[in-house]
Amino acid sequence: MPDTKQNNSAPASVIADGAAPAIKPSAPKQSANQQSAEQILAIEKADVLIEALGWIRRFRDKITVIKLGGSVMESEDALRHLLLDLVFMETVGMRVVVVHGGGAAINRAMDAAGLQPRFIQGRRYTDDATRDIVERVLAYETNELIAQRIEEFGGRAMPLNFRSTNVLFGERILLQDDQGQQLDLGHVGRVTRVDRTTIDNLCYAGTVPVIPSMCIGPDGEKLNVNADTAATAVAQALGAEKLVFLSDVNGVRRKKDDPASLINSLDAAQARELMRSGAIESGMIPKVEACLETLDKGVRKIHIIDGRLRHSLLLEIYTNHGVGTEMMRNE
C-alpha cells in the first residue's frame, strides 16, 4: 500500500540552490496539568471502561435474572435507561433474563373496568374478572412492550407468554388465617416448575427472555404470581449467577429512612445476625429472608438496588463499589 503521508521537506531544487530546507516545528508536549477538559473527560471514560473490563470478563456467559417492577415501570425515563443497561449487558456477553410484574398498570385497568383491588396477606385477590385483566395487561401488553422496547434499543428479546411460549408452571396457593381457616385467593399461584430448556436456548442465541409473573396450573388454569417469587423460582431453576431486585430503595439499610445507612455487602451469616439483632428494619426482613432462601438453593449473588437511579444496573454490576446491597453465600 503506498505511503499517503505528505513529504514536508523542501523540494530538491531549493536545497540545491543553497536555501535552508523548510522544517516544520514539532508541537510542544502537553504536561498533565495542561490537558484540556475534553481530554480529561475522555481519560476518565477510558478508566471506567478499564474498570468494567474485569467484570465483563468475569460475567461473560453467566446468567443474571432481573426482576423488573414497581415505580421503575411507571417512569418512561427510568425504564429507558434500565432497558439500555440490559442491552449493554447482553451485548458484552451476559445472559440476561427479565421477570416482571405490572401492579400499577393492572390497578389502572381495574379502575377503568370499575373493579376495586382487594389484597389478602399482601397478595392480590384474583377472581375471574381480575384474572382476565391481569392476563391482558401483564402477560400481553406489558410483556410484549418490554420486549419491543429492548429491540428498539438494539437488543434481541422474546416475550414468553400464554400466546407465544409459556415457561412457568405451578399450583394454587393455599393460605390460612389466624384461626386456621383456609383463605380463598382465587386464581393466585406459586411456581413449581420452570421450562429451563426454552430459556437457556434463547440465552445461548443472544436473546433476552421476557417473562410475566403468571403461570399455568395442572388443569390449564392461569394463575397470578407474585413477581418477586416468580423471579426467585426462575433464578433457582437456571442456577443463575445473579438475581437483581429493582426496588424503590437503594438496598438493605440499617435505618429504614436513612439512605446513608445502606449496607453495601452482606454474606448469609451477617444477614442473619443483623436480623437477629434488629439492625435490619422489620419491613425489609421478608425480602432478606427470601434472598437467603434463594442463596441456599444455588444462586450465587443477589443484588437489591434502586431502579430509579440512572444506569443503576451497570453501576452495580460493572463497577468496583456498586450502588446497592449485594448478598452472597458463605463459601
C-alpha positions as CSV (number, residue, x, y, z in Angstrom):
1,M,0.0,0.0,0.0
2,P,1.6,3.4,-1.0
3,D,2.6,5.8,1.7
4,T,-0.1,8.6,1.8
5,K,1.8,10.9,4.2
6,Q,2.8,14.2,2.6
7,N,6.6,15.0,2.4
8,N,7.3,18.1,4.5
9,S,10.9,18.6,3.4
10,A,11.8,21.3,0.9
11,P,11.9,20.5,-2.9
12,A,15.3,19.2,-4.1
13,S,15.8,22.3,-6.4
14,V,15.6,24.6,-3.4
15,I,18.2,22.6,-1.4
16,A,20.4,22.5,-4.5
17,D,20.3,26.4,-4.7
18,G,21.7,26.5,-1.1
19,A,18.5,27.6,0.6
20,A,17.7,26.1,4.0
21,P,15.1,23.4,4.0
22,A,11.7,24.3,5.4
23,I,11.4,22.4,8.7
24,K,8.0,22.2,10.4
25,P,8.4,22.7,14.1
26,S,7.1,19.9,16.3
27,A,4.2,20.6,18.6
28,P,5.2,21.1,22.3
29,K,4.3,18.2,24.6
30,Q,1.4,18.9,27.0
31,S,2.0,18.3,30.6
32,A,-0.6,16.6,32.7
33,N,-1.9,20.0,34.1
34,Q,-2.1,21.3,30.5
35,Q,-4.6,18.7,29.4
36,S,-7.9,20.1,28.1
37,A,-11.1,19.5,29.9
38,E,-12.2,17.3,27.0
39,Q,-9.1,15.1,27.3
40,I,-9.5,14.7,31.0
41,L,-13.1,13.6,30.5
42,A,-12.1,11.2,27.7
43,I,-9.4,9.7,30.0
44,E,-11.9,9.3,32.8
45,K,-14.3,7.5,30.5
46,A,-11.4,5.2,29.4
47,D,-10.7,4.5,33.1
48,V,-14.3,3.5,33.6
49,L,-14.1,1.1,30.7
50,I,-10.9,-0.5,32.0
51,E,-12.6,-0.9,35.4
52,A,-15.6,-2.6,33.8
53,L,-13.3,-4.9,31.7
54,G,-12.6,-7.3,34.5
55,W,-16.3,-7.6,35.5
56,I,-17.3,-8.1,31.8
57,R,-14.8,-11.0,31.5
58,R,-16.0,-12.5,34.8
59,F,-19.7,-12.4,34.0
60,R,-19.4,-13.3,30.3
61,D,-21.9,-16.2,29.5
62,K,-23.2,-16.1,33.1
63,I,-27.0,-15.8,33.7
64,T,-28.4,-12.9,35.5
65,V,-32.2,-12.7,36.4
66,I,-33.6,-9.2,36.7
67,K,-36.9,-8.7,38.5
68,L,-38.5,-5.6,36.9
69,G,-41.4,-3.8,38.5
70,G,-42.5,-1.1,40.9
71,S,-42.2,2.6,40.1
72,V,-39.4,1.9,37.6
73,M,-42.1,0.8,35.1
74,E,-44.1,4.0,35.7
75,S,-41.3,6.3,34.7
76,E,-40.5,6.5,31.0
77,D,-37.1,7.9,31.6
78,A,-36.1,5.3,34.3
79,L,-37.4,2.4,32.1
80,R,-35.4,3.7,29.1
81,H,-32.1,3.8,31.0
82,L,-32.8,0.4,32.5
83,L,-33.5,-1.3,29.2
84,L,-30.4,0.4,27.7
85,D,-28.5,-1.2,30.6
86,L,-30.0,-4.6,29.6
87,V,-29.0,-4.2,26.0
88,F,-25.4,-3.3,27.1
89,M,-25.2,-6.4,29.4
90,E,-26.5,-8.7,26.6
91,T,-24.1,-7.1,24.1
92,V,-21.0,-7.8,26.2
93,G,-21.9,-11.4,26.7
94,M,-24.0,-11.6,29.9
95,R,-27.1,-13.8,29.6
96,V,-30.0,-11.7,30.9
97,V,-33.4,-12.9,31.8
98,V,-36.2,-10.5,32.7
99,V,-39.1,-11.4,35.0
100,H,-41.6,-8.6,35.5
101,G,-44.8,-7.6,37.3
102,G,-47.2,-4.8,36.4
103,G,-49.1,-3.8,39.5
104,A,-49.8,-0.1,38.8
105,A,-50.9,-0.8,35.2
106,I,-53.2,-3.6,36.5
107,N,-54.7,-1.2,39.1
108,R,-55.4,1.4,36.4
109,A,-57.1,-1.2,34.2
110,M,-59.2,-2.5,37.1
111,D,-60.2,1.1,37.9
112,A,-61.3,1.7,34.3
113,A,-63.4,-1.5,34.5
114,G,-65.0,-0.4,37.8
115,L,-63.3,-3.2,39.8
116,Q,-61.8,-2.5,43.3
117,P,-58.4,-4.2,44.0
118,R,-58.5,-6.4,47.1
119,F,-55.5,-7.8,48.8
120,I,-55.2,-10.8,51.3
121,Q,-52.0,-11.2,53.2
122,G,-50.3,-9.0,50.6
123,R,-51.5,-10.9,47.6
124,R,-54.0,-9.6,45.1
125,Y,-57.3,-11.5,45.3
126,T,-57.9,-12.7,41.7
127,D,-61.4,-13.6,40.7
128,D,-62.3,-14.4,37.1
129,A,-62.7,-10.7,36.0
130,T,-59.5,-9.7,37.7
131,R,-57.6,-12.7,36.2
132,D,-58.7,-11.6,32.7
133,I,-57.4,-8.1,33.3
134,V,-54.1,-9.4,34.8
135,E,-53.6,-11.6,31.8
136,R,-54.3,-8.9,29.3
137,V,-52.3,-6.1,30.9
138,L,-49.4,-8.1,32.5
139,A,-48.9,-11.2,30.2
140,Y,-49.6,-9.5,26.9
141,E,-49.5,-5.7,26.9
142,T,-46.7,-5.1,29.4
143,N,-44.7,-8.2,28.5
144,E,-44.7,-7.6,24.7
145,L,-44.0,-3.8,25.2
146,I,-40.8,-4.6,27.2
147,A,-39.6,-7.0,24.6
148,Q,-40.4,-4.5,21.8
149,R,-38.5,-1.7,23.6
150,I,-35.4,-3.8,24.1
151,E,-35.4,-4.5,20.4
152,E,-35.8,-0.8,19.6
153,F,-32.7,-0.1,21.6
154,G,-30.7,-2.6,19.5
155,G,-31.1,-5.8,21.6
156,R,-32.9,-9.0,20.9
157,A,-35.8,-10.1,23.1
158,M,-38.6,-12.7,23.2
159,P,-41.9,-12.3,25.1
160,L,-42.7,-15.6,26.8
161,N,-46.4,-15.5,27.5
162,F,-49.5,-17.7,27.1
163,R,-49.9,-16.9,23.3
164,S,-46.2,-17.4,22.5
165,T,-44.4,-19.9,24.8
166,N,-45.2,-20.2,28.5
167,V,-42.3,-21.2,30.7
168,L,-43.8,-21.1,34.2
169,F,-45.9,-23.8,35.7
170,G,-47.4,-24.0,39.2
171,E,-50.3,-24.6,41.5
172,R,-52.8,-22.6,43.6
173,I,-51.6,-21.1,46.8
174,L,-53.4,-22.2,49.9
175,L,-53.2,-19.8,52.9
176,Q,-54.8,-19.9,56.4
177,D,-55.9,-17.1,58.6
178,D,-55.1,-16.7,62.3
179,Q,-57.9,-19.2,63.2
180,G,-56.6,-21.8,60.8
181,Q,-59.4,-21.2,58.3
182,Q,-58.5,-21.6,54.6
183,L,-58.3,-18.3,52.7
184,D,-59.6,-18.1,49.1
185,L,-57.2,-16.1,47.0
186,G,-58.9,-17.0,43.7
187,H,-56.5,-17.5,40.7
188,V,-53.3,-17.0,42.7
189,G,-50.4,-19.4,42.5
190,R,-46.8,-20.2,43.0
191,V,-44.3,-21.5,40.5
192,T,-43.4,-25.2,40.9
193,R,-41.6,-25.8,37.6
194,V,-39.7,-23.7,35.1
195,D,-39.1,-24.6,31.5
196,R,-35.3,-24.2,31.7
197,T,-34.6,-25.5,28.2
198,T,-36.6,-22.8,26.4
199,I,-35.0,-20.1,28.5
200,D,-31.5,-21.5,28.1
201,N,-31.9,-21.8,24.3
202,L,-32.9,-18.2,24.0
203,C,-30.0,-17.0,26.2
204,Y,-27.5,-19.0,24.1
205,A,-28.9,-17.4,21.0
206,G,-28.2,-13.9,22.4
207,T,-31.9,-13.2,23.0
208,V,-33.3,-11.8,26.3
209,P,-36.3,-13.9,27.6
210,V,-39.0,-11.6,29.0
211,I,-41.3,-13.5,31.4
212,P,-44.5,-12.2,33.0
213,S,-45.3,-13.2,36.6
214,M,-48.1,-15.7,35.7
215,C,-48.1,-19.5,35.5
216,I,-50.2,-22.4,34.2
217,G,-51.7,-24.8,36.8
218,P,-52.1,-28.6,36.3
219,D,-55.5,-28.2,34.8
220,G,-54.6,-25.4,32.5
221,E,-55.7,-22.7,34.9
222,K,-53.9,-19.4,34.5
223,L,-52.6,-18.1,37.8
224,N,-51.4,-14.7,39.0
225,V,-48.0,-15.0,40.8
226,N,-46.1,-12.5,43.0
227,A,-43.3,-11.2,40.7
228,D,-40.6,-11.5,43.4
229,T,-41.3,-15.2,44.0
230,A,-41.5,-15.8,40.2
231,A,-38.1,-14.2,39.7
232,T,-36.7,-16.3,42.6
233,A,-38.1,-19.5,41.1
234,V,-36.6,-18.7,37.7
235,A,-33.2,-17.8,39.2
236,Q,-33.1,-21.1,41.2
237,A,-34.1,-23.2,38.2
238,L,-31.4,-21.6,36.0
239,G,-28.7,-21.7,38.6
240,A,-28.2,-18.0,38.0
241,E,-25.0,-16.2,38.8
242,K,-27.1,-13.2,40.0
243,L,-30.6,-12.2,40.8
244,V,-31.2,-8.5,40.8
245,F,-34.3,-6.9,42.5
246,L,-35.0,-3.4,41.3
247,S,-36.6,-1.6,44.2
248,D,-37.6,1.9,45.2
249,V,-34.9,2.0,47.9
250,N,-31.1,1.7,47.4
251,G,-30.8,-1.6,49.2
252,V,-30.8,-3.0,52.7
253,R,-30.5,-0.2,55.3
254,R,-29.7,-0.3,59.0
255,K,-32.3,2.6,59.3
256,K,-35.3,2.5,57.0
257,D,-35.5,6.2,56.2
258,D,-31.7,6.9,56.0
259,P,-30.2,6.2,52.6
260,A,-26.7,6.8,54.1
261,S,-27.2,3.7,56.3
262,L,-27.0,1.4,53.2
263,I,-25.2,-1.9,53.8
264,N,-23.2,-2.5,50.6
265,S,-22.3,-6.1,51.1
266,L,-23.6,-9.0,53.2
267,D,-23.0,-12.7,53.4
268,A,-25.7,-15.0,54.6
269,A,-24.3,-15.3,58.2
270,Q,-24.0,-11.5,58.5
271,A,-27.6,-11.0,57.2
272,R,-29.0,-13.5,59.8
273,E,-27.1,-11.8,62.6
274,L,-28.3,-8.3,61.6
275,M,-31.9,-9.7,61.6
276,R,-31.5,-11.3,64.9
277,S,-30.1,-8.1,66.5
278,G,-32.8,-6.0,65.0
279,A,-30.4,-3.9,62.9
280,I,-32.3,-4.6,59.7
281,E,-35.7,-2.9,59.7
282,S,-38.7,-5.2,60.0
283,G,-40.2,-4.2,56.7
284,M,-37.0,-5.4,54.9
285,I,-36.9,-8.8,56.7
286,P,-39.2,-10.8,54.4
287,K,-37.2,-9.8,51.4
288,V,-33.9,-10.6,53.1
289,E,-35.3,-14.0,54.2
290,A,-36.4,-14.7,50.6
291,C,-32.9,-13.8,49.4
292,L,-31.3,-16.1,51.9
293,E,-33.5,-19.0,50.8
294,T,-32.6,-18.3,47.2
295,L,-28.9,-18.3,48.0
296,D,-29.3,-21.6,49.8
297,K,-30.8,-23.0,46.6
298,G,-27.8,-22.2,44.4
299,V,-28.0,-18.6,43.2
300,R,-24.5,-17.1,43.9
301,K,-25.3,-13.5,44.5
302,I,-28.4,-11.3,45.0
303,H,-28.5,-7.6,44.5
304,I,-31.1,-5.1,45.8
305,I,-30.8,-1.7,44.0
306,D,-32.8,1.4,43.4
307,G,-34.1,1.0,39.8
308,R,-34.9,4.7,39.6
309,L,-31.2,5.6,39.7
310,R,-29.9,6.2,36.1
311,H,-27.9,3.2,34.9
312,S,-28.1,1.6,38.3
313,L,-27.7,-1.9,36.8
314,L,-24.4,-1.1,35.1
315,L,-23.1,0.8,38.2
316,E,-23.9,-2.2,40.4
317,I,-22.5,-5.0,38.2
318,Y,-19.6,-3.4,36.3
319,T,-18.0,-1.1,38.9
320,N,-15.9,-1.9,42.0
321,H,-18.2,-0.3,44.6
322,G,-21.7,-0.7,43.3
323,V,-24.8,1.3,44.3
324,G,-26.9,-1.2,46.2
325,T,-26.7,-4.2,48.5
326,E,-25.0,-7.4,47.4
327,M,-25.9,-10.6,49.3
328,M,-23.8,-13.7,48.8
329,R,-23.5,-17.2,50.1
330,N,-20.9,-18.1,52.7
331,E,-18.2,-20.0,51.0
